[in-house]
Amino acid sequence: MDASPDAGGTNEAEAPLRHLLELQDADVHVDQLAYRRRHLPEQAALEPVLAQLASLDEERLAVSAERQQLVARELELERETAALVARVAAIDERARSASAGSYRDQEAMAAEIEALGRRRGELEELELEVLEAAEPLDARLAQIEADRAPLLLEAEAGRAAVAAAAAGIDAEILAATDRRSALAAAIAAPLLGEYEALRQRLGGVGVARLVRGVCAGCHLALPATEVDRLHKAPPGSVAHCEQCGRILVP
Ligand SMILES: [Zn+2]
C-alpha cells in the first residue's frame, strides 16, 4: 500500500508510463530532427546564391527582350534597304533601256532616285543608331554571363551540400521513427491515443515528469497537497497536471 516516491519505477504497473516517457523522448528527438531537416544551414547558405542567380536571370530576360527588339528593328531596316537597292537598280535598268522615255519620265526617275538616295542615308543613320543602342546591351549581357558562371558553380556545390546533409538527417529520422514506432507499439491504444492528442494540442509534449513538485511540461509548481496525492496514487494510475493537462508521471 505504501507507494514510496523513490520506488525507482520497478513496479510492473508503472511500465506503461515509463514507456510513455521514453516515447515522449523519442518523439522529441524525431521533432528535433525534422526541425533540423527544415532548417539546414547548407540550405540557408544556398538561398542568397539562388536569389542572386534569380535576379541575374530576371535582368538577362529583360535585357535580352530589349536586344531582341533591336534585332527586329535591324532586320526591318535591312529589308527596307534591300528593297530600296532593288528599286534603284530597276530604275537604273529602265533609264538605260528606255530610249523612248519621255523627258517627264526621265525627270520623274531622277527625282525618285534622289529621294531613294536620301532615304538610304536615313536608313544608314538608323542602322547606326541601332548598333549603338545594342552595344551597352551586349556588354551587359556578357557581364551577366560572367557573373552567372561562378554563381552557377556555387549553386551546384550548394545543392550537393544540401542533398548530402538532408540524406544524413533523413537516415537519422528513419532510425528515430523506427525506434518511436517500436516504443509506441508497447503502449495500450487508449493511453497512446490520449498522449497523441495531448501532444498535438500542447506543442509536442503530451507527458511530463513531476520533478520536485514541478510539472516538467509547463514548469509550474503543483500545490503540495496535489503532489502528495500523486505520490500516493496507486502505481501506474494515469494522472494529469492541473495546469497544463499533460499526463504527469511522479
Ligand atoms: Zn503542467
Boltz pocket constraint, residues with backbone or C-beta under 6 A from the ligand:
constraints:
  - pocket:
      binder: B
      contacts: [[A, 208], [A, 215], [A, 216], [A, 217], [A, 218], [A, 219], [A, 220], [A, 241], [A, 242], [A, 243], [A, 244], [A, 245], [A, 246]]
      max_distance: 6.0
